[in-house]
Amino acid sequence: MLQLNNVRVSRDNREILHIKQLQIDTGKFNLILGHNGSGKSTLAKLLAGQIQADSGTVLINAKASDKYKPRELAQEIGYLPQYLPQAPGLTVAELVKLGRFPWRGILGRWRDQDRSIIDTAIAQTDLGGFTDTLVDQLSGGERQRAWIAMLLAQQAKVLILDEPTAALDLAHQYQLLKLLQKLHREQGCGVIVVLHDVNLALRFASEVLALQQGRVFYQGDVEQFADPALLSKLFNVDIVLLDHPQSADKVAVVC
């Protein structure tokens, strides 16, 4: 369980996040939505312990996020930022191996289990042909998948990903979200994904958290979120929902 109490975050004298109380059940597949500048990325960083609020508290399993040591936090939360860092001189295999650091440290003894976890993460992200390729020589989508493979190798209890589909083509967007959904269902891994695509949210989410101007606009199950009036109010544009011709899913269309 992740919890925020009376949290405020301001930048350049402008309040960008103000949440009185929020609980996120990591037993559900959570997607965070909202317009640009709604505070989605700031919230993701707070939940991952990457930044501290100007006021209020962020609790991870009832413990303040700033009370965790870095390796302890990395065992609880795996975080992928919206803008990926550089990885100079690292191959894909070496980058993914870094995901095991929270469990083994710098001088820890590596085990066969670690190699198996790394190999599985590479296979899950369809990077088997790139293990010896330098990360910085990959395309944008391939780099995204390499960092996601590192996150999978980390095996944190909760994964928080900020716009992980932004650099991926349509096929890999669905492949990634299906993979995260599978990890959630089969391994009990908590998943929180920041998205801007309403249709991906309607297709994959079990729980939706929508932000508007730094405040919680909606939190609840995806079935109730699939309401044209609510979606139109959230994004300030007329939206209708159409039946998908080949499934039970709804498709959001801007009028």
C-alpha positions in Angstrom: 0.0 0.0 0.0 1.2 3.5 -0.9 -0.2 6.5 0.9 0.0 10.3 0.7 -1.2 12.6 3.4 -1.5 16.4 3.0 1.1 16.5 0.2 2.1 19.7 -1.5 4.8 20.2 -4.2 5.6 23.6 -5.6 8.0 24.7 -8.3 8.9 28.4 -9.1 6.2 29.6 -6.7 3.6 27.5 -8.5 1.8 24.6 -6.8 1.9 21.6 -9.1 0.6 18.9 -6.7 -1.8 19.2 -3.8 -3.2 15.9 -2.5 -5.0 15.8 0.9 -5.2 12.0 1.1 -4.5 9.2 -1.3 -4.1 5.5 -1.0 -3.0 3.3 -3.8 -3.6 -0.4 -3.5 -0.7 -2.1 -5.2 -2.7 -5.3 -5.4 -4.4 -3.7 -8.4 -3.1 -2.8 -11.9 -3.0 1.0 -11.5 -2.8 3.6 -14.3 -2.3 7.3 -13.7 -3.9 9.6 -16.3 -4.3 13.4 -16.8 -3.6 16.3 -19.1 -0.1 17.7 -19.6 1.0 19.5 -16.5 -1.5 17.7 -14.3 1.2 16.4 -11.9 1.4 12.8 -13.1 5.2 12.6 -13.3 5.6 14.5 -10.0 3.3 12.0 -8.3 5.2 9.1 -9.8 8.5 10.5 -8.4 6.9 11.0 -5.0 5.6 7.4 -4.9 9.0 6.1 -5.9 10.9 8.1 -3.3 12.8 10.0 -6.0 11.8 13.4 -4.6 10.4 14.7 -1.3 7.2 16.8 -0.9 7.5 20.3 0.3 5.0 19.3 3.0 3.1 16.2 4.0 4.1 12.5 4.1 4.5 9.7 1.6 4.3 6.2 3.2 5.4 2.9 1.6 3.9 0.1 3.6 3.2 2.5 6.5 6.9 3.6 6.6 7.9 7.1 5.5 9.7 6.9 2.1 12.6 9.1 3.3 13.3 6.5 6.1 14.3 3.8 3.6 18.0 3.3 2.8 18.6 3.3 -1.0 19.0 -0.4 -1.4 16.0 -1.1 0.8 13.9 1.3 -1.2 15.0 -0.4 -4.5 13.9 -3.7 -3.2 10.4 -2.3 -2.6 10.0 0.1 -5.6 11.4 -0.1 -9.1 11.1 3.2 -11.0 11.5 4.0 -14.6 11.6 7.8 -15.4 10.0 9.4 -18.4 13.3 10.6 -19.7 15.9 7.8 -19.7 19.4 8.5 -18.5 22.4 7.8 -20.7 24.3 4.5 -20.3 27.8 5.3 -21.7 29.9 2.2 -22.4 27.3 -0.3 -21.2 25.9 -3.1 -23.2 22.3 -4.2 -22.9 23.4 -7.3 -20.8 25.5 -5.1 -18.5 22.6 -2.6 -18.0 20.1 -5.3 -17.2 22.6 -6.8 -14.8 22.5 -3.6 -12.8 19.0 -4.5 -11.8 20.3 -7.1 -9.5 22.4 -4.6 -7.5 19.8 -4.0 -4.7 20.0 -7.7 -3.9 23.7 -8.4 -4.4 25.5 -5.1 -3.9 28.8 -4.3 -5.4 30.8 -7.2 -3.8 28.0 -9.7 -3.3 28.3 -13.2 -4.7 26.4 -13.7 -8.0 24.3 -16.9 -8.2 22.8 -18.9 -11.0 19.5 -17.4 -10.0 20.7 -14.0 -10.9 21.8 -15.1 -14.4 18.4 -16.8 -14.9 16.5 -13.6 -13.8 18.6 -11.4 -16.2 18.2 -13.8 -19.1 14.4 -13.9 -18.5 14.2 -10.1 -18.4 16.0 -9.8 -21.7 13.8 -12.5 -23.3 10.6 -10.9 -22.0 11.5 -7.5 -23.6 12.5 -9.1 -26.9 16.1 -8.1 -26.7 17.9 -11.4 -27.2 19.6 -10.2 -30.3 21.0 -7.1 -28.6 22.8 -8.4 -25.5 26.2 -7.3 -26.7 25.0 -4.0 -28.2 25.9 -0.7 -26.6 22.7 0.8 -25.1 23.5 4.2 -26.5 23.6 2.7 -30.0 20.0 1.4 -29.8 17.0 3.1 -31.3 14.7 5.0 -28.9 12.2 2.1 -28.6 15.0 -0.5 -28.1 16.6 1.7 -25.4 13.2 1.9 -23.7 13.0 -1.8 -23.7 16.5 -2.2 -22.3 15.8 -0.1 -19.3 12.5 -1.9 -18.8 14.5 -5.2 -18.8 16.7 -3.8 -16.1 13.6 -2.9 -14.1 12.3 -6.4 -14.5 15.6 -7.9 -13.3 15.4 -5.7 -10.2 12.3 -7.7 -9.1 11.0 -4.9 -6.8 7.6 -5.5 -5.2 6.1 -2.5 -7.0 7.0 -1.2 -10.4 6.4 2.5 -11.2 6.8 3.5 -14.9 6.4 7.1 -16.1 5.2 7.1 -19.8 7.0 3.8 -20.7 5.1 3.6 -24.0 6.1 7.0 -25.3 9.0 5.8 -27.5 7.5 2.5 -28.5 5.6 1.6 -31.6 2.0 0.4 -31.3 2.9 -3.3 -31.3 5.5 -2.9 -28.5 3.1 -0.6 -26.5 0.6 -3.5 -26.2 3.4 -6.0 -25.7 4.8 -4.1 -22.8 1.4 -3.5 -21.1 0.5 -7.2 -21.6 3.8 -8.1 -20.0 3.2 -5.8 -17.0 -0.3 -7.2 -16.7 1.1 -10.8 -16.7 3.7 -10.0 -14.0 1.0 -8.4 -11.9 -1.4 -11.4 -12.2 1.0 -14.3 -12.1 3.8 -13.0 -9.8 1.8 -10.5 -7.6 3.9 -7.6 -8.7 2.4 -4.2 -8.0 2.2 -2.0 -11.1 1.7 1.7 -11.4 2.0 3.2 -14.9 1.7 6.8 -16.0 0.0 7.1 -19.4 -1.5 9.7 -21.6 -3.4 7.3 -23.9 -7.0 6.9 -22.7 -7.6 3.8 -24.8 -4.6 2.0 -23.4 -6.0 2.8 -19.9 -9.5 1.5 -20.8 -7.9 -1.7 -22.2 -5.5 -2.6 -19.4 -6.3 -0.8 -16.2 -8.1 -2.3 -13.2 -7.8 0.9 -11.2 -7.5 4.4 -12.6 -6.1 7.5 -10.9 -6.8 10.7 -12.8 -5.3 14.0 -12.0 -6.4 17.5 -13.0 -4.4 20.6 -12.1 -2.4 18.8 -9.5 -5.4 17.3 -7.6 -7.1 14.0 -7.6 -10.0 14.2 -10.2 -11.0 10.5 -10.1 -9.9 7.3 -8.4 -11.7 4.0 -8.9 -12.3 1.1 -11.2 -11.9 1.4 -14.9 -15.6 0.5 -15.6 -16.8 3.6 -13.8 -14.1 5.6 -15.4 -15.4 4.6 -18.9 -17.9 7.4 -18.9 -18.0 10.0 -21.7 -19.0 12.9 -19.5 -16.3 12.2 -17.0 -13.6 11.8 -19.7 -14.7 14.9 -21.4 -14.5 16.9 -18.2 -11.1 15.5 -17.4 -9.5 16.3 -20.7 -11.7 19.4 -21.5 -12.7 18.0 -24.9 -15.8 16.2 -26.1 -15.2 12.4 -26.0 -17.5 9.6 -27.0 -17.1 5.9 -26.3 -17.7 3.4 -29.2 -18.0 -0.3 -29.0 -14.9 -2.1 -30.4 -16.0 -4.2 -33.4 -14.0 -7.2 -32.3 -14.0 -7.2 -28.5 -15.9 -6.0 -25.5 -13.6 -3.0 -25.1 -14.7 0.6 -25.4 -12.8 3.0 -27.7 -12.6 6.7 -26.8 -12.9 9.0 -29.7 -12.6 12.8 -29.7 -15.6 14.5 -31.3 
